[in-house]
């Protein structure tokens, strides 16, 4: 009984984040595969965002170091 309630809560919060869709006609396996694939997609997108921000930070850090060294030499 408790697992059923937890499953319904999980499905409701998942559908709020990923969009509401008709899950009455699909099997548990299909729903599980879709959930797993979309969670992996979110993790990959966050990883892409973090790496992009890291590269941008490194680029600005190099520019700041160059400007700082020019300021020290002058």
N, CA, C, O and CB atoms as a CASP TS submission, in Angstrom:
PFRMAT TS
TARGET T0000
AUTHOR 0000-0000-0000
METHOD Language model
MODEL 1
PARENT N/A
ATOM      1  N   UNK     1       0.827  -1.194   0.000  1.00  0.00           N
ATOM      2  CA  UNK     1       0.000   0.000   0.000  1.00  0.00           C
ATOM      3  C   UNK     1       0.866   1.249   0.000  1.00  0.00           C
ATOM      4  O   UNK     1       0.619   2.183  -0.763  1.00  0.00           O
ATOM      5  CB  UNK     1      -0.938   0.003   1.204  1.00  0.00           C
ATOM      6  N   UNK     2       1.878   1.265   0.855  1.00  0.00           N
ATOM      7  CA  UNK     2       2.759   2.424   0.934  1.00  0.00           C
ATOM      8  C   UNK     2       3.555   2.603  -0.356  1.00  0.00           C
ATOM      9  O   UNK     2       3.773   3.731  -0.799  1.00  0.00           O
ATOM     10  CB  UNK     2       3.709   2.287   2.121  1.00  0.00           C
ATOM     11  N   UNK     3       3.992   1.490  -0.963  1.00  0.00           N
ATOM     12  CA  UNK     3       4.726   1.576  -2.221  1.00  0.00           C
ATOM     13  C   UNK     3       3.871   2.137  -3.340  1.00  0.00           C
ATOM     14  O   UNK     3       4.371   2.849  -4.211  1.00  0.00           O
ATOM     15  CB  UNK     3       5.250   0.217  -2.614  1.00  0.00           C
ATOM     16  N   UNK     4       2.589   1.821  -3.322  1.00  0.00           N
ATOM     17  CA  UNK     4       1.674   2.354  -4.327  1.00  0.00           C
ATOM     18  C   UNK     4       1.550   3.865  -4.175  1.00  0.00           C
ATOM     19  O   UNK     4       1.541   4.585  -5.174  1.00  0.00           O
ATOM     20  CB  UNK     4       0.289   1.686  -4.214  1.00  0.00           C
ATOM     21  N   UNK     5       1.457   4.345  -2.965  1.00  0.00           N
ATOM     22  CA  UNK     5       1.361   5.787  -2.733  1.00  0.00           C
ATOM     23  C   UNK     5       2.657   6.480  -3.127  1.00  0.00           C
ATOM     24  O   UNK     5       2.629   7.546  -3.741  1.00  0.00           O
ATOM     25  CB  UNK     5       1.031   6.079  -1.259  1.00  0.00           C
ATOM     26  N   UNK     6       3.794   5.880  -2.780  1.00  0.00           N
ATOM     27  CA  UNK     6       5.078   6.462  -3.157  1.00  0.00           C
ATOM     28  C   UNK     6       5.226   6.484  -4.675  1.00  0.00           C
ATOM     29  O   UNK     6       5.730   7.461  -5.229  1.00  0.00           O
ATOM     30  CB  UNK     6       6.238   5.676  -2.518  1.00  0.00           C
ATOM     31  N   UNK     7       4.796   5.431  -5.348  1.00  0.00           N
ATOM     32  CA  UNK     7       4.839   5.387  -6.812  1.00  0.00           C
ATOM     33  C   UNK     7       3.982   6.452  -7.448  1.00  0.00           C
ATOM     34  O   UNK     7       4.383   7.069  -8.434  1.00  0.00           O
ATOM     35  CB  UNK     7       4.403   4.038  -7.304  1.00  0.00           C
ATOM     36  N   UNK     8       2.792   6.676  -6.889  1.00  0.00           N
ATOM     37  CA  UNK     8       1.911   7.715  -7.425  1.00  0.00           C
ATOM     38  C   UNK     8       2.509   9.107  -7.213  1.00  0.00           C
ATOM     39  O   UNK     8       2.422   9.968  -8.088  1.00  0.00           O
ATOM     40  CB  UNK     8       0.522   7.631  -6.768  1.00  0.00           C
ATOM     41  N   UNK     9       3.112   9.319  -6.049  1.00  0.00           N
ATOM     42  CA  UNK     9       3.749  10.614  -5.779  1.00  0.00           C
ATOM     43  C   UNK     9       4.927  10.828  -6.724  1.00  0.00           C
ATOM     44  O   UNK     9       5.108  11.921  -7.260  1.00  0.00           O
ATOM     45  CB  UNK     9       4.222  10.698  -4.305  1.00  0.00           C
ATOM     46  N   UNK    10       5.727   9.780  -6.927  1.00  0.00           N
ATOM     47  CA  UNK    10       6.856   9.870  -7.851  1.00  0.00           C
ATOM     48  C   UNK    10       6.376  10.190  -9.263  1.00  0.00           C
ATOM     49  O   UNK    10       6.943  11.051  -9.935  1.00  0.00           O
ATOM     50  CB  UNK    10       7.660   8.560  -7.847  1.00  0.00           C
ATOM     51  N   UNK    11       5.339   9.502  -9.708  1.00  0.00           N
ATOM     52  CA  UNK    11       4.813   9.740 -11.059  1.00  0.00           C
ATOM     53  C   UNK    11       4.259  11.157 -11.186  1.00  0.00           C
ATOM     54  O   UNK    11       4.445  11.803 -12.217  1.00  0.00           O
ATOM     55  CB  UNK    11       3.718   8.713 -11.400  1.00  0.00           C
ATOM     56  N   UNK    12       3.586  11.639 -10.156  1.00  0.00           N
ATOM     57  CA  UNK    12       3.007  12.983 -10.215  1.00  0.00           C
ATOM     58  C   UNK    12       4.105  14.049 -10.279  1.00  0.00           C
ATOM     59  O   UNK    12       4.016  14.972 -11.089  1.00  0.00           O
ATOM     60  CB  UNK    12       2.097  13.229  -8.993  1.00  0.00           C
ATOM     61  N   UNK    13       5.127  13.938  -9.446  1.00  0.00           N
ATOM     62  CA  UNK    13       6.207  14.935  -9.480  1.00  0.00           C
ATOM     63  C   UNK    13       7.015  14.831 -10.767  1.00  0.00           C
ATOM     64  O   UNK    13       7.479  15.844 -11.290  1.00  0.00           O
ATOM     65  CB  UNK    13       7.134  14.763  -8.270  1.00  0.00           C
ATOM     66  N   UNK    14       7.187  13.617 -11.280  1.00  0.00           N
ATOM     67  CA  UNK    14       7.898  13.447 -12.538  1.00  0.00           C
ATOM     68  C   UNK    14       7.133  14.101 -13.681  1.00  0.00           C
ATOM     69  O   UNK    14       7.722  14.787 -14.517  1.00  0.00           O
ATOM     70  CB  UNK    14       8.122  11.964 -12.830  1.00  0.00           C
ATOM     71  N   UNK    15       5.826  13.888 -13.716  1.00  0.00           N
ATOM     72  CA  UNK    15       5.013  14.478 -14.780  1.00  0.00           C
ATOM     73  C   UNK    15       4.947  15.991 -14.661  1.00  0.00           C
ATOM     74  O   UNK    15       4.811  16.674 -15.676  1.00  0.00           O
ATOM     75  CB  UNK    15       3.609  13.899 -14.755  1.00  0.00           C
ATOM     76  N   UNK    16       5.040  16.535 -13.456  1.00  0.00           N
ATOM     77  CA  UNK    16       5.086  17.988 -13.305  1.00  0.00           C
ATOM     78  C   UNK    16       6.370  18.556 -13.883  1.00  0.00           C
ATOM     79  O   UNK    16       6.360  19.640 -14.466  1.00  0.00           O
ATOM     80  CB  UNK    16       4.958  18.378 -11.834  1.00  0.00           C
ATOM     81  N   UNK    17       7.469  17.842 -13.731  1.00  0.00           N
ATOM     82  CA  UNK    17       8.756  18.318 -14.245  1.00  0.00           C
ATOM     83  C   UNK    17       8.918  18.079 -15.735  1.00  0.00           C
ATOM     84  O   UNK    17       9.407  18.955 -16.448  1.00  0.00           O
ATOM     85  CB  UNK    17       9.884  17.650 -13.507  1.00  0.00           C
ATOM     86  N   UNK    18       8.524  16.926 -16.214  1.00  0.00           N
ATOM     87  CA  UNK    18       8.774  16.548 -17.603  1.00  0.00           C
ATOM     88  C   UNK    18       7.582  16.763 -18.532  1.00  0.00           C
ATOM     89  O   UNK    18       7.708  16.618 -19.748  1.00  0.00           O
ATOM     90  CB  UNK    18       9.182  15.116 -17.659  1.00  0.00           C
ATOM     91  N   UNK    19       6.460  17.099 -17.980  1.00  0.00           N
ATOM     92  CA  UNK    19       5.274  17.289 -18.806  1.00  0.00           C
ATOM     93  C   UNK    19       4.272  16.174 -18.588  1.00  0.00           C
ATOM     94  O   UNK    19       4.639  15.031 -18.319  1.00  0.00           O
ATOM     95  CB  UNK    19       5.653  17.367 -20.275  1.00  0.00           C
ATOM     96  N   UNK    20       3.025  16.518 -18.705  1.00  0.00           N
ATOM     97  CA  UNK    20       1.965  15.547 -18.496  1.00  0.00           C
ATOM     98  C   UNK    20       1.711  14.795 -19.801  1.00  0.00           C
ATOM     99  O   UNK    20       1.590  15.413 -20.859  1.00  0.00           O
ATOM    100  CB  UNK    20       0.670  16.238 -17.993  1.00  0.00           C
ATOM    101  N   UNK    21       1.633  13.515 -19.734  1.00  0.00           N
ATOM    102  CA  UNK    21       1.386  12.696 -20.906  1.00  0.00           C
ATOM    103  C   UNK    21       0.466  11.549 -20.516  1.00  0.00           C
ATOM    104  O   UNK    21       0.264  11.272 -19.333  1.00  0.00           O
ATOM    105  CB  UNK    21       2.713  12.165 -21.509  1.00  0.00           C
ATOM    106  N   UNK    22      -0.082  10.896 -21.516  1.00  0.00           N
ATOM    107  CA  UNK    22      -1.045   9.818 -21.286  1.00  0.00           C
ATOM    108  C   UNK    22      -0.290   8.540 -20.946  1.00  0.00           C
ATOM    109  O   UNK    22       0.242   7.870 -21.831  1.00  0.00           O
ATOM    110  CB  UNK    22      -1.956   9.604 -22.530  1.00  0.00           C
ATOM    111  N   UNK    23      -0.247   8.209 -19.669  1.00  0.00           N
ATOM    112  CA  UNK    23       0.481   7.010 -19.259  1.00  0.00           C
ATOM    113  C   UNK    23      -0.457   5.860 -18.909  1.00  0.00           C
ATOM    114  O   UNK    23      -0.027   4.869 -18.318  1.00  0.00           O
ATOM    115  CB  UNK    23       1.372   7.323 -18.072  1.00  0.00           C
ATOM    116  N   UNK    24      -1.699   5.978 -19.257  1.00  0.00           N
ATOM    117  CA  UNK    24      -2.665   4.909 -18.974  1.00  0.00           C
ATOM    118  C   UNK    24      -2.490   3.722 -19.917  1.00  0.00           C
ATOM    119  O   UNK    24      -2.783   2.586 -19.544  1.00  0.00           O
ATOM    120  CB  UNK    24      -4.091   5.445 -19.081  1.00  0.00           C
ATOM    121  N   UNK    25      -2.017   3.977 -21.132  1.00  0.00           N
ATOM    122  CA  UNK    25      -1.978   2.935 -22.156  1.00  0.00           C
ATOM    123  C   UNK    25      -0.627   2.247 -22.280  1.00  0.00           C
ATOM    124  O   UNK    25      -0.481   1.347 -23.107  1.00  0.00           O
ATOM    125  CB  UNK    25      -2.350   3.517 -23.474  1.00  0.00           C
ATOM    126  N   UNK    26       0.365   2.639 -21.486  1.00  0.00           N
ATOM    127  CA  UNK    26       1.677   2.031 -21.614  1.00  0.00           C
ATOM    128  C   UNK    26       1.944   1.109 -20.423  1.00  0.00           C
ATOM    129  O   UNK    26       1.372   1.265 -19.345  1.00  0.00           O
ATOM    130  CB  UNK    26       2.768   3.114 -21.720  1.00  0.00           C
ATOM    131  N   UNK    27       2.822   0.158 -20.656  1.00  0.00           N
ATOM    132  CA  UNK    27       3.126  -0.812 -19.607  1.00  0.00           C
ATOM    133  C   UNK    27       4.125  -0.220 -18.609  1.00  0.00           C
ATOM    134  O   UNK    27       4.714   0.835 -18.843  1.00  0.00           O
ATOM    135  CB  UNK    27       3.684  -2.118 -20.220  1.00  0.00           C
ATOM    136  N   UNK    28       4.295  -0.916 -17.513  1.00  0.00           N
ATOM    137  CA  UNK    28       5.239  -0.474 -16.492  1.00  0.00           C
ATOM    138  C   UNK    28       6.657  -0.447 -17.041  1.00  0.00           C
ATOM    139  O   UNK    28       7.431   0.457 -16.724  1.00  0.00           O
ATOM    140  CB  UNK    28       5.166  -1.384 -15.266  1.00  0.00           C
ATOM    141  N   UNK    29       7.003  -1.441 -17.867  1.00  0.00           N
ATOM    142  CA  UNK    29       8.344  -1.494 -18.448  1.00  0.00           C
ATOM    143  C   UNK    29       8.598  -0.304 -19.360  1.00  0.00           C
ATOM    144  O   UNK    29       9.666   0.305 -19.300  1.00  0.00           O
ATOM    145  CB  UNK    29       8.536  -2.794 -19.223  1.00  0.00           C
ATOM    146  N   UNK    30       7.630   0.033 -20.201  1.00  0.00           N
ATOM    147  CA  UNK    30       7.778   1.188 -21.087  1.00  0.00           C
ATOM    148  C   UNK    30       7.888   2.478 -20.283  1.00  0.00           C
ATOM    149  O   UNK    30       8.707   3.341 -20.602  1.00  0.00           O
ATOM    150  CB  UNK    30       6.595   1.274 -22.061  1.00  0.00           C
ATOM    151  N   UNK    31       7.074   2.613 -19.250  1.00  0.00           N
ATOM    152  CA  UNK    31       7.118   3.806 -18.405  1.00  0.00           C
ATOM    153  C   UNK    31       8.464   3.891 -17.683  1.00  0.00           C
ATOM    154  O   UNK    31       9.028   4.978 -17.551  1.00  0.00           O
ATOM    155  CB  UNK    31       5.957   3.794 -17.382  1.00  0.00           C
ATOM    156  N   UNK    32       8.979   2.754 -17.218  1.00  0.00           N
ATOM    157  CA  UNK    32      10.270   2.738 -16.540  1.00  0.00           C
ATOM    158  C   UNK    32      11.400   3.104 -17.502  1.00  0.00           C
ATOM    159  O   UNK    32      12.292   3.872 -17.143  1.00  0.00           O
ATOM    160  CB  UNK    32      10.527   1.362 -15.922  1.00  0.00           C
ATOM    161  N   UNK    33      11.368   2.564 -18.710  1.00  0.00           N
ATOM    162  CA  UNK    33      12.391   2.894 -19.705  1.00  0.00           C
ATOM    163  C   UNK    33      12.344   4.367 -20.076  1.00  0.00           C
ATOM    164  O   UNK    33      13.385   5.013 -20.194  1.00  0.00           O
ATOM    165  CB  UNK    33      12.214   2.036 -20.958  1.00  0.00           C
ATOM    166  N   UNK    34      11.144   4.899 -20.260  1.00  0.00           N
ATOM    167  CA  UNK    34      10.989   6.317 -20.580  1.00  0.00           C
ATOM    168  C   UNK    34      11.498   7.190 -19.443  1.00  0.00           C
ATOM    169  O   UNK    34      12.170   8.194 -19.683  1.00  0.00           O
ATOM    170  CB  UNK    34       9.524   6.643 -20.876  1.00  0.00           C
ATOM    171  N   UNK    35      11.184   6.815 -18.211  1.00  0.00           N
ATOM    172  CA  UNK    35      11.641   7.577 -17.052  1.00  0.00           C
ATOM    173  C   UNK    35      13.149   7.539 -16.955  1.00  0.00           C
ATOM    174  O   UNK    35      13.781   8.575 -16.752  1.00  0.00           O
ATOM    175  CB  UNK    35      11.016   7.039 -15.766  1.00  0.00           C
ATOM    176  N   UNK    36      13.733   6.377 -17.094  1.00  0.00           N
ATOM    177  CA  UNK    36      15.181   6.233 -17.026  1.00  0.00           C
ATOM    178  C   UNK    36      15.865   7.032 -18.133  1.00  0.00           C
ATOM    179  O   UNK    36      16.858   7.716 -17.882  1.00  0.00           O
ATOM    180  CB  UNK    36      15.572   4.758 -17.122  1.00  0.00           C
ATOM    181  N   UNK    37      15.342   6.950 -19.347  1.00  0.00           N
ATOM    182  CA  UNK    37      15.944   7.679 -20.466  1.00  0.00           C
ATOM    183  C   UNK    37      15.853   9.188 -20.265  1.00  0.00           C
ATOM    184  O   UNK    37      16.803   9.910 -20.569  1.00  0.00           O
ATOM    185  CB  UNK    37      15.266   7.287 -21.779  1.00  0.00           C
ATOM    186  N   UNK    38      14.736   9.667 -19.763  1.00  0.00           N
ATOM    187  CA  UNK    38      14.611  11.109 -19.564  1.00  0.00           C
ATOM    188  C   UNK    38      15.471  11.591 -18.399  1.00  0.00           C
ATOM    189  O   UNK    38      15.972  12.715 -18.434  1.00  0.00           O
ATOM    190  CB  UNK    38      13.153  11.483 -19.325  1.00  0.00           C
ATOM    191  N   UNK    39      15.649  10.768 -17.373  1.00  0.00           N
ATOM    192  CA  UNK    39      16.539  11.150 -16.278  1.00  0.00           C
ATOM    193  C   UNK    39      17.994  11.177 -16.739  1.00  0.00           C
ATOM    194  O   UNK    39      18.754  12.065 -16.352  1.00  0.00           O
ATOM    195  CB  UNK    39      16.379  10.185 -15.098  1.00  0.00           C
ATOM    196  N   UNK    40      18.378  10.211 -17.560  1.00  0.00           N
ATOM    197  CA  UNK    40      19.725  10.219 -18.121  1.00  0.00           C
ATOM    198  C   UNK    40      19.921  11.447 -19.004  1.00  0.00           C
ATOM    199  O   UNK    40      20.995  12.048 -19.008  1.00  0.00           O
ATOM    200  CB  UNK    40      19.988   8.930 -18.926  1.00  0.00           C
ATOM    201  N   UNK    41      18.886  11.819 -19.749  1.00  0.00           N
ATOM    202  CA  UNK    41      18.943  13.006 -20.593  1.00  0.00           C
ATOM    203  C   UNK    41      19.169  14.256 -19.753  1.00  0.00           C
ATOM    204  O   UNK    41      19.977  15.109 -20.122  1.00  0.00           O
ATOM    205  CB  UNK    41      17.657  13.143 -21.411  1.00  0.00           C
ATOM    206  N   UNK    42      18.473  14.377 -18.636  1.00  0.00           N
ATOM    207  CA  UNK    42      18.639  15.538 -17.759  1.00  0.00           C
ATOM    208  C   UNK    42      20.059  15.581 -17.198  1.00  0.00           C
ATOM    209  O   UNK    42      20.671  16.648 -17.146  1.00  0.00           O
ATOM    210  CB  UNK    42      17.608  15.504 -16.608  1.00  0.00           C
ATOM    211  N   UNK    43      20.581  14.448 -16.784  1.00  0.00           N
ATOM    212  CA  UNK    43      21.940  14.401 -16.239  1.00  0.00           C
ATOM    213  C   UNK    43      22.959  14.793 -17.308  1.00  0.00           C
ATOM    214  O   UNK    43      23.905  15.527 -17.021  1.00  0.00           O
ATOM    215  CB  UNK    43      22.256  12.992 -15.690  1.00  0.00           C
ATOM    216  N   UNK    44      22.773  14.314 -18.530  1.00  0.00           N
ATOM    217  CA  UNK    44      23.692  14.662 -19.610  1.00  0.00           C
ATOM    218  C   UNK    44      23.627  16.153 -19.934  1.00  0.00           C
ATOM    219  O   UNK    44      24.658  16.782 -20.172  1.00  0.00           O
ATOM    220  CB  UNK    44      23.376  13.840 -20.860  1.00  0.00           C
ATOM    221  N   UNK    45      22.427  16.717 -19.945  1.00  0.00           N
ATOM    222  CA  UNK    45      22.288  18.151 -20.221  1.00  0.00           C
ATOM    223  C   UNK    45      22.920  18.991 -19.113  1.00  0.00           C
ATOM    224  O   UNK    45      23.552  20.009 -19.394  1.00  0.00           O
ATOM    225  CB  UNK    45      20.807  18.524 -20.382  1.00  0.00           C
ATOM    226  N   UNK    46      22.754  18.575 -17.862  1.00  0.00           N
ATOM    227  CA  UNK    46      23.392  19.300 -16.765  1.00  0.00           C
ATOM    228  C   UNK    46      24.904  19.188 -16.852  1.00  0.00           C
ATOM    229  O   UNK    46      25.615  20.150 -16.563  1.00  0.00           O
ATOM    230  CB  UNK    46      22.902  18.774 -15.415  1.00  0.00           C
ATOM    231  N   UNK    47      25.401  18.029 -17.245  1.00  0.00           N
ATOM    232  CA  UNK    47      26.832  17.839 -17.429  1.00  0.00           C
ATOM    233  C   UNK    47      27.352  18.759 -18.534  1.00  0.00           C
ATOM    234  O   UNK    47      28.422  19.354 -18.400  1.00  0.00           O
ATOM    235  CB  UNK    47      27.143  16.369 -17.761  1.00  0.00           C
ATOM    236  N   UNK    48      26.601  18.872 -19.612  1.00  0.00           N
ATOM    237  CA  UNK    48      26.977  19.773 -20.699  1.00  0.00           C
ATOM    238  C   UNK    48      27.000  21.219 -20.227  1.00  0.00           C
ATOM    239  O   UNK    48      27.911  21.967 -20.580  1.00  0.00           O
ATOM    240  CB  UNK    48      26.014  19.621 -21.877  1.00  0.00           C
ATOM    241  N   UNK    49      26.016  21.622 -19.439  1.00  0.00           N
ATOM    242  CA  UNK    49      25.964  22.973 -18.907  1.00  0.00           C
ATOM    243  C   UNK    49      27.149  23.259 -17.992  1.00  0.00           C
ATOM    244  O   UNK    49      27.764  24.321 -18.088  1.00  0.00           O
ATOM    245  CB  UNK    49      24.663  23.192 -18.158  1.00  0.00           C
ATOM    246  N   UNK    50      27.472  22.325 -17.111  1.00  0.00           N
ATOM    247  CA  UNK    50      28.596  22.510 -16.189  1.00  0.00           C
ATOM    248  C   UNK    50      29.908  22.600 -16.958  1.00  0.00           C
ATOM    249  O   UNK    50      30.748  23.442 -16.640  1.00  0.00           O
ATOM    250  CB  UNK    50      28.656  21.357 -15.166  1.00  0.00           C
ATOM    251  N   UNK    51      30.099  21.756 -17.955  1.00  0.00           N
ATOM    252  CA  UNK    51      31.351  21.807 -18.719  1.00  0.00           C
ATOM    253  C   UNK    51      31.461  23.097 -19.517  1.00  0.00           C
ATOM    254  O   UNK    51      32.554  23.650 -19.640  1.00  0.00           O
ATOM    255  CB  UNK    51      31.451  20.604 -19.659  1.00  0.00           C
ATOM    256  N   UNK    52      30.357  23.586 -20.060  1.00  0.00           N
ATOM    257  CA  UNK    52      30.371  24.853 -20.787  1.00  0.00           C
ATOM    258  C   UNK    52      30.710  26.009 -19.850  1.00  0.00           C
ATOM    259  O   UNK    52      31.516  26.875 -20.191  1.00  0.00           O
ATOM    260  CB  UNK    52      29.015  25.099 -21.465  1.00  0.00           C
ATOM    261  N   UNK    53      30.096  26.020 -18.678  1.00  0.00           N
ATOM    262  CA  UNK    53      30.393  27.066 -17.717  1.00  0.00           C
ATOM    263  C   UNK    53      31.836  26.977 -17.231  1.00  0.00           C
ATOM    264  O   UNK    53      32.478  28.005 -17.014  1.00  0.00           O
ATOM    265  CB  UNK    53      29.435  26.983 -16.539  1.00  0.00           C
ATOM    266  N   UNK    54      32.349  25.770 -17.058  1.00  0.00           N
ATOM    267  CA  UNK    54      33.735  25.595 -16.647  1.00  0.00           C
ATOM    268  C   UNK    54      34.705  26.110 -17.696  1.00  0.00           C
ATOM    269  O   UNK    54      35.694  26.761 -17.360  1.00  0.00           O
ATOM    270  CB  UNK    54      34.014  24.137 -16.360  1.00  0.00           C
ATOM    271  N   UNK    55      34.429  25.821 -18.974  1.00  0.00           N
ATOM    272  CA  UNK    55      35.290  26.317 -20.053  1.00  0.00           C
ATOM    273  C   UNK    55      35.257  27.840 -20.121  1.00  0.00           C
ATOM    274  O   UNK    55      36.289  28.481 -20.321  1.00  0.00           O
ATOM    275  CB  UNK    55      34.859  25.720 -21.402  1.00  0.00           C
ATOM    276  N   UNK    56      34.084  28.407 -19.956  1.00  0.00           N
ATOM    277  CA  UNK    56      33.955  29.864 -19.978  1.00  0.00           C
ATOM    278  C   UNK    56      34.706  30.485 -18.808  1.00  0.00           C
ATOM    279  O   UNK    56      35.385  31.499 -18.971  1.00  0.00           O
ATOM    280  CB  UNK    56      32.474  30.279 -19.938  1.00  0.00           C
ATOM    281  N   UNK    57      34.586  29.882 -17.637  1.00  0.00           N
ATOM    282  CA  UNK    57      35.313  30.391 -16.473  1.00  0.00           C
ATOM    283  C   UNK    57      36.811  30.320 -16.699  1.00  0.00           C
ATOM    284  O   UNK    57      37.529  31.262 -16.362  1.00  0.00           O
ATOM    285  CB  UNK    57      34.935  29.608 -15.216  1.00  0.00           C
ATOM    286  N   UNK    58      37.300  29.215 -17.267  1.00  0.00           N
ATOM    287  CA  UNK    58      38.728  29.083 -17.552  1.00  0.00           C
ATOM    288  C   UNK    58      39.196  30.154 -18.532  1.00  0.00           C
ATOM    289  O   UNK    58      40.275  30.725 -18.370  1.00  0.00           O
ATOM    290  CB  UNK    58      39.033  27.692 -18.112  1.00  0.00           C
ATOM    291  N   UNK    59      38.378  30.423 -19.549  1.00  0.00           N
ATOM    292  CA  UNK    59      38.732  31.436 -20.534  1.00  0.00           C
ATOM    293  C   UNK    59      38.841  32.817 -19.880  1.00  0.00           C
ATOM    294  O   UNK    59      39.789  33.560 -20.133  1.00  0.00           O
ATOM    295  CB  UNK    59      37.696  31.462 -21.668  1.00  0.00           C
ATOM    296  N   UNK    60      37.863  33.149 -19.040  1.00  0.00           N
ATOM    297  CA  UNK    60      37.916  34.435 -18.345  1.00  0.00           C
ATOM    298  C   UNK    60      39.071  34.480 -17.351  1.00  0.00           C
ATOM    299  O   UNK    60      39.663  35.539 -17.142  1.00  0.00           O
ATOM    300  CB  UNK    60      36.594  34.703 -17.623  1.00  0.00           C
ATOM    301  N   UNK    61      39.392  33.367 -16.747  1.00  0.00           N
ATOM    302  CA  UNK    61      40.508  33.319 -15.796  1.00  0.00           C
ATOM    303  C   UNK    61      41.825  33.575 -16.513  1.00  0.00           C
ATOM    304  O   UNK    61      42.691  34.266 -15.976  1.00  0.00           O
ATOM    305  CB  UNK    61      40.553  31.957 -15.072  1.00  0.00           C
ATOM    306  N   UNK    62      41.994  33.034 -17.711  1.00  0.00           N
ATOM    307  CA  UNK    62      43.210  33.267 -18.492  1.00  0.00           C
ATOM    308  C   UNK    62      43.314  34.739 -18.861  1.00  0.00           C
ATOM    309  O   UNK    62      44.388  35.332 -18.762  1.00  0.00           O
ATOM    310  CB  UNK    62      43.225  32.388 -19.765  1.00  0.00           C
ATOM    311  N   UNK    63      42.206  35.329 -19.286  1.00  0.00           N
ATOM    312  CA  UNK    63      42.206  36.756 -19.631  1.00  0.00           C
ATOM    313  C   UNK    63      42.531  37.602 -18.408  1.00  0.00           C
ATOM    314  O   UNK    63      43.289  38.567 -18.508  1.00  0.00           O
ATOM    315  CB  UNK    63      40.843  37.174 -20.218  1.00  0.00           C
ATOM    316  N   UNK    64      41.973  37.256 -17.269  1.00  0.00           N
ATOM    317  CA  UNK    64      42.253  38.004 -16.037  1.00  0.00           C
ATOM    318  C   UNK    64      43.710  37.874 -15.637  1.00  0.00           C
ATOM    319  O   UNK    64      44.312  38.846 -15.181  1.00  0.00           O
ATOM    320  CB  UNK    64      41.357  37.519 -14.896  1.00  0.00           C
ATOM    321  N   UNK    65      44.286  36.695 -15.798  1.00  0.00           N
ATOM    322  CA  UNK    65      45.707  36.501 -15.473  1.00  0.00           C
ATOM    323  C   UNK    65      46.598  37.321 -16.406  1.00  0.00           C
ATOM    324  O   UNK    65      47.587  37.912 -15.973  1.00  0.00           O
ATOM    325  CB  UNK    65      46.082  35.006 -15.563  1.00  0.00           C
ATOM    326  N   UNK    66      46.234  37.350 -17.697  1.00  0.00           N
ATOM    327  CA  UNK    66      47.009  38.153 -18.646  1.00  0.00           C
ATOM    328  C   UNK    66      46.941  39.627 -18.291  1.00  0.00           C
ATOM    329  O   UNK    66      47.965  40.311 -18.292  1.00  0.00           O
ATOM    330  CB  UNK    66      46.505  37.936 -20.074  1.00  0.00           C
ATOM    331  N   UNK    67      45.766  40.120 -17.991  1.00  0.00           N
ATOM    332  CA  UNK    67      45.613  41.525 -17.628  1.00  0.00           C
ATOM    333  C   UNK    67      46.339  41.838 -16.326  1.00  0.00           C
ATOM    334  O   UNK    67      46.920  42.913 -16.178  1.00  0.00           O
ATOM    335  CB  UNK    67      44.133  41.883 -17.503  1.00  0.00           C
ATOM    336  N   UNK    68      46.308  40.907 -15.391  1.00  0.00           N
ATOM    337  CA  UNK    68      46.990  41.103 -14.123  1.00  0.00           C
ATOM    338  C   UNK    68      48.505  41.141 -14.304  1.00  0.00           C
ATOM    339  O   UNK    68      49.188  41.944 -13.668  1.00  0.00           O
ATOM    340  CB  UNK    68      46.606  40.002 -13.148  1.00  0.00           C
ATOM    341  N   UNK    69      49.035  40.271 -15.175  1.00  0.00           N
ATOM    342  CA  UNK    69      50.471  40.259 -15.408  1.00  0.00           C
ATOM    343  C   UNK    69      50.898  41.521 -16.173  1.00  0.00           C
ATOM    344  O   UNK    69      51.980  42.050 -15.917  1.00  0.00           O
ATOM    345  CB  UNK    69      50.879  38.986 -16.186  1.00  0.00           C
ATOM    346  N   UNK    70      50.079  42.008 -17.097  1.00  0.00           N
ATOM    347  CA  UNK    70      50.396  43.262 -17.799  1.00  0.00           C
ATOM    348  C   UNK    70      50.399  44.422 -16.824  1.00  0.00           C
ATOM    349  O   UNK    70      51.229  45.326 -16.923  1.00  0.00           O
ATOM    350  CB  UNK    70      49.387  43.528 -18.937  1.00  0.00           C
ATOM    351  N   UNK    71      49.471  44.394 -15.882  1.00  0.00           N
ATOM    352  CA  UNK    71      49.398  45.470 -14.890  1.00  0.00           C
ATOM    353  C   UNK    71      50.626  45.438 -13.982  1.00  0.00           C
ATOM    354  O   UNK    71      51.123  46.495 -13.593  1.00  0.00           O
ATOM    355  CB  UNK    71      48.105  45.350 -14.048  1.00  0.00           C
ATOM    356  N   UNK    72      51.125  44.256 -13.636  1.00  0.00           N
ATOM    357  CA  UNK    72      52.291  44.151 -12.770  1.00  0.00           C
ATOM    358  C   UNK    72      53.562  44.622 -13.470  1.00  0.00           C
ATOM    359  O   UNK    72      54.443  45.197 -12.831  1.00  0.00           O
ATOM    360  CB  UNK    72      52.461  42.719 -12.298  1.00  0.00           C
ATOM    361  N   UNK    73      53.665  44.382 -14.791  1.00  0.00           N
ATOM    362  CA  UNK    73      54.862  44.770 -15.535  1.00  0.00           C
ATOM    363  C   UNK    73      54.904  46.263 -15.787  1.00  0.00           C
ATOM    364  O   UNK    73      55.989  46.821 -15.953  1.00  0.00           O
ATOM    365  CB  UNK    73      54.928  44.026 -16.854  1.00  0.00           C
ATOM    366  N   UNK    74      53.770  46.924 -15.819  1.00  0.00           N
ATOM    367  CA  UNK    74      53.741  48.370 -16.095  1.00  0.00           C
ATOM    368  C   UNK    74      53.896  49.180 -14.873  1.00  0.00           C
ATOM    369  O   UNK    74      53.892  50.409 -14.942  1.00  0.00           O
ATOM    370  CB  UNK    74      52.481  48.759 -16.768  1.00  0.00           C
TER
END
